């Protein structure tokens, strides 16, 4: 029995063990292949979606124009105010120069104390949809939400710039800078010419004074040059000259008419008193 039991146990254990090993190998092989293939396909699909999604959904930046910048508002403050609505890119504020100075009773000391003042600005949002919503919602609304804020009485003047890029702004600023430099050069050259002309006249006047003093010492009289300029006739003078010429022409015509009449009278008298001579 022990041997039979042992034989039965051996016969039973061997096929079961082989079946288990084969089945386990066969089951493991297809499952492993399926898992590897499915995982590779899923990874490829996910990689494709991840690579295609940024291209399709890449946000387009938008630029806002601020037509009024209240005194005391700095680029840092403006960035903090706008970053509440969305991601802000670049911020630029145009400084106020002498030509675009602010009107008011503030003197130079007060402006120096407060620092720089700005007249206009540009804000770039990373998404143009957010920029459009900000422009429509904040336009003509108070800048300061609290009553104690110094910007409470100032209003936003915002406009969304369609199809406007930051490169356009940089090009415009570079062009304005170039124009400003050219204007400054022209003004400096004009000032130099005026200064040189003034200095030349001063030297001429000094030379004339020395010559006048030398002639006085010699007892000679100094005759100053008198410049006679003929002034251009005015409109009234032109009309008066035209009227005088017309009147002279009329007088000449009248004299010619009287002369003709007198000649006709002479011929008539000659015919009356000397008919024979008139016939000849």
C-alpha positions as CSV (number, residue, x, y, z in Angstrom):
1,X,0.0,0.0,0.0
2,X,2.8,2.2,0.8
3,X,4.3,1.4,-2.6
4,X,0.9,1.9,-4.3
5,X,0.3,5.0,-2.6
6,X,3.7,6.2,-3.4
7,X,3.2,5.2,-7.1
8,X,-0.1,6.8,-7.2
9,X,1.3,9.9,-5.7
10,X,4.1,9.8,-8.2
11,X,1.7,9.3,-11.1
12,X,-0.6,11.9,-9.9
13,X,2.0,14.5,-9.1
14,X,4.0,14.2,-12.3
15,X,1.2,15.0,-14.8
16,X,-0.2,17.7,-12.6
17,X,3.1,19.3,-12.2
18,X,3.7,19.1,-16.0
19,X,0.3,20.4,-16.7
20,X,0.7,23.2,-14.3
21,X,4.1,24.2,-15.7
22,X,3.0,24.0,-19.3
23,X,-0.2,25.8,-18.7
24,X,1.5,28.4,-16.6
25,X,4.1,28.9,-19.3
26,X,1.5,29.0,-22.1
27,X,-0.7,31.3,-20.1
28,X,2.2,33.5,-19.1
29,X,3.6,33.8,-22.7
30,X,0.5,35.1,-24.4
31,X,-0.4,37.4,-21.5
32,X,3.0,38.8,-21.4
33,X,3.0,39.4,-25.1
34,X,-0.5,40.9,-24.9
35,X,0.5,43.1,-22.0
36,X,3.7,44.3,-23.8
37,X,1.9,45.0,-27.1
38,X,-1.0,46.8,-25.4
39,X,1.3,48.8,-23.2
40,X,3.4,49.8,-26.2
41,X,0.3,50.8,-28.2
42,X,-1.1,52.8,-25.2
43,X,2.3,54.5,-24.7
44,X,2.5,55.4,-28.4
45,X,-1.1,56.8,-28.3
46,X,-0.4,58.8,-25.2
47,X,2.9,60.1,-26.6
48,X,1.1,61.1,-29.8
49,X,-1.7,62.9,-27.9
50,X,0.8,64.6,-25.7
51,X,2.9,65.7,-28.7
52,X,-0.1,66.9,-30.7
53,X,-2.0,68.6,-28.0
54,X,0.4,71.5,-27.4
55,X,0.5,72.3,-31.1
56,X,-3.2,72.4,-31.4
57,X,-4.0,74.2,-28.1
58,X,-1.0,76.6,-27.9
59,X,-2.3,79.9,-26.6
60,X,-1.8,83.0,-28.6
61,X,-0.6,86.1,-26.7
62,X,-2.6,89.3,-26.7
63,X,-1.6,92.9,-26.1
64,X,-3.6,95.6,-24.2
65,X,-3.1,99.3,-24.6
66,X,-3.5,101.6,-21.6
67,X,-4.3,105.2,-22.7
68,X,-4.0,106.7,-19.2
69,X,-1.6,105.9,-16.4
70,X,-2.4,107.7,-13.1
71,X,0.5,109.4,-11.2
72,X,2.2,106.9,-8.9
73,X,1.4,103.8,-10.8
74,X,4.5,101.8,-11.6
75,X,5.1,98.7,-13.8
76,X,5.4,96.5,-10.8
77,X,2.0,97.7,-9.5
78,X,0.4,97.2,-12.9
79,X,1.8,93.7,-13.2
80,X,0.4,92.8,-9.8
81,X,-3.0,94.1,-10.7
82,X,-3.2,92.3,-14.1
83,X,-1.7,89.0,-12.9
84,X,-5.0,88.4,-10.9
85,X,-6.8,87.8,-14.2
86,X,-4.2,85.6,-15.9
87,X,-0.6,85.1,-16.8
88,X,1.1,88.3,-17.7
89,X,4.1,88.4,-20.1
90,X,5.7,91.8,-20.7
91,X,4.8,95.2,-19.4
92,X,6.0,98.5,-20.8
93,X,5.1,102.1,-19.7
94,X,6.0,105.2,-21.7
95,X,7.7,107.9,-19.7
96,X,6.4,111.5,-19.9
97,X,9.0,113.8,-21.4
98,X,8.9,117.6,-21.8
99,X,6.6,117.4,-24.9
100,X,4.2,115.1,-23.2
101,X,4.2,116.7,-19.8
102,X,1.2,116.5,-17.6
103,X,-1.0,119.5,-17.0
104,X,-1.6,120.7,-13.5
105,X,-0.3,122.8,-10.6
106,X,2.4,120.4,-9.6
107,X,5.9,121.8,-9.7
108,X,9.2,120.3,-10.6
109,X,9.9,119.5,-6.9
110,X,6.8,117.4,-6.5
111,X,7.4,115.5,-9.7
112,X,11.0,114.8,-8.5
113,X,9.8,113.6,-5.2
114,X,7.2,111.2,-6.7
115,X,9.7,110.0,-9.3
116,X,8.9,109.2,-12.9
117,X,5.5,109.7,-14.5
118,X,4.0,107.7,-17.3
119,X,1.5,108.6,-20.0
120,X,0.6,105.3,-21.7
121,X,1.4,101.6,-21.5
122,X,1.2,98.1,-23.0
123,X,0.5,94.8,-21.2
124,X,0.9,91.4,-22.8
125,X,-1.1,88.4,-21.7
126,X,-0.1,84.9,-22.7
127,X,-3.7,84.2,-23.8
128,X,-5.5,86.6,-26.0
129,X,-8.9,85.4,-24.8
130,X,-8.0,86.5,-21.3
131,X,-6.8,89.9,-22.7
132,X,-10.1,90.5,-24.5
133,X,-12.1,89.7,-21.4
134,X,-9.9,92.0,-19.3
135,X,-10.3,94.8,-21.8
136,X,-14.1,94.5,-21.9
137,X,-14.6,94.1,-18.1
138,X,-12.1,96.8,-16.8
139,X,-12.7,99.6,-19.4
140,X,-14.1,102.7,-17.7
141,X,-14.1,101.1,-14.3
142,X,-12.2,102.5,-11.2
143,X,-8.6,101.4,-10.9
144,X,-8.7,101.3,-7.1
145,X,-11.4,99.1,-5.6
146,X,-11.0,100.4,-2.1
147,X,-12.0,103.9,-1.1
148,X,-8.7,104.6,0.6
149,X,-6.8,103.7,-2.5
150,X,-5.1,106.6,-4.3
151,X,-6.3,105.2,-7.6
152,X,-10.0,105.1,-6.5
153,X,-10.9,108.2,-8.5
154,X,-9.0,107.1,-11.7
155,X,-10.6,105.0,-14.4
156,X,-9.1,102.4,-16.6
157,X,-8.7,103.3,-20.3
158,X,-8.0,99.9,-21.8
159,X,-8.2,98.7,-25.4
160,X,-7.4,95.3,-26.9
161,X,-5.2,95.6,-30.0
162,X,-6.2,93.2,-32.6
163,X,-3.4,91.4,-34.6
164,X,-0.9,93.4,-32.6
165,X,2.4,91.8,-31.5
166,X,5.1,92.9,-29.2
167,X,7.5,93.2,-32.1
168,X,5.4,96.0,-33.5
169,X,5.8,97.9,-30.3
170,X,9.6,97.4,-30.2
171,X,9.8,98.6,-33.8
172,X,7.7,101.7,-33.1
173,X,9.8,102.5,-30.0
174,X,13.0,102.1,-32.0
175,X,11.7,104.4,-34.8
176,X,10.6,107.0,-32.2
177,X,14.0,106.9,-30.6
178,X,15.7,107.4,-34.0
179,X,13.4,110.3,-34.8
180,X,14.1,111.9,-31.4
181,X,17.9,111.6,-32.0
182,X,17.6,113.1,-35.4
183,X,15.5,116.0,-34.1
184,X,18.0,116.5,-31.3
185,X,20.9,116.6,-33.8
186,X,19.0,119.2,-35.9
187,X,18.3,121.4,-32.9
188,X,21.9,121.2,-31.8
189,X,23.2,122.1,-35.2
190,X,20.8,125.0,-35.5
191,X,21.9,126.3,-32.0
192,X,25.5,126.0,-33.1
193,X,24.8,128.0,-36.3
194,X,23.0,130.7,-34.3
195,X,25.8,130.9,-31.8
196,X,28.5,131.2,-34.5
197,X,26.5,133.9,-36.3
198,X,26.1,135.9,-33.1
199,X,29.8,135.6,-32.3
200,X,30.7,136.8,-35.8
201,X,28.5,139.8,-35.4
202,X,30.0,140.6,-32.0
203,X,33.5,140.5,-33.5
204,X,32.3,142.7,-36.4
205,X,30.8,145.2,-34.0
206,X,34.1,145.3,-32.0
207,X,36.1,146.0,-35.2
208,X,33.7,148.8,-36.2
209,X,34.0,150.4,-32.8
210,X,37.7,150.4,-33.0
211,X,37.6,151.9,-36.5
212,X,35.2,154.6,-35.3
213,X,37.4,155.4,-32.4
214,X,40.5,155.7,-34.6
215,X,38.7,158.1,-37.0
216,X,37.5,160.2,-34.1
217,X,41.1,160.6,-32.9
218,X,42.2,161.7,-36.4
219,X,39.3,164.2,-36.5
220,X,37.5,162.5,-39.3
221,X,33.7,162.2,-39.3
222,X,32.2,158.8,-39.0
223,X,29.5,158.1,-41.6
224,X,27.3,155.2,-40.7
225,X,26.1,153.1,-43.5
226,X,22.4,153.4,-44.3
227,X,20.7,150.5,-45.9
228,X,17.9,151.5,-48.2
229,X,15.4,148.7,-48.8
230,X,12.4,149.0,-51.0
231,X,9.5,147.6,-49.3
232,X,7.1,145.3,-51.1
233,X,3.9,147.2,-52.0
234,X,0.9,146.3,-49.9
235,X,-2.5,145.1,-51.3
236,X,-4.0,148.6,-50.9
237,X,-1.1,150.2,-52.8
238,X,-1.4,147.7,-55.6
239,X,-5.1,148.4,-55.9
240,X,-4.5,152.2,-55.8
241,X,-1.9,151.9,-58.6
242,X,-4.2,149.8,-60.7
243,X,-7.0,152.4,-60.3
244,X,-4.7,155.2,-61.2
245,X,-3.5,153.4,-64.3
246,X,-7.2,152.8,-65.3
247,X,-8.0,156.4,-64.8
248,X,-5.1,157.5,-66.9
249,X,-6.1,155.2,-69.7
250,X,-9.7,156.6,-69.5
251,X,-8.4,160.1,-69.7
252,X,-6.2,159.2,-72.8
253,X,-9.2,157.6,-74.5
254,X,-11.3,160.8,-73.8
255,X,-8.6,163.0,-75.3
256,X,-8.3,160.8,-78.4
257,X,-12.1,161.0,-78.8
258,X,-12.1,164.7,-78.5
259,X,-9.3,165.0,-81.0
260,X,-11.2,162.9,-83.5
261,X,-14.3,165.0,-83.0
262,X,-12.3,168.2,-83.6
263,X,-10.8,166.8,-86.8
264,X,-14.3,165.9,-88.0
265,X,-15.5,169.4,-87.2
266,X,-12.5,170.9,-89.2
267,X,-13.3,168.9,-92.2
268,X,-17.0,169.8,-92.0
269,X,-16.1,173.6,-91.8
270,X,-13.7,173.2,-94.7
271,X,-16.5,171.7,-96.9
272,X,-18.9,174.4,-95.9
273,X,-16.6,177.4,-96.5
274,X,-14.3,176.1,-99.2
275,X,-16.3,173.6,-101.3
276,X,-13.9,173.9,-104.2
277,X,-10.8,172.8,-102.2
278,X,-12.8,170.0,-100.5
279,X,-13.8,168.7,-104.0
280,X,-10.2,168.8,-105.3
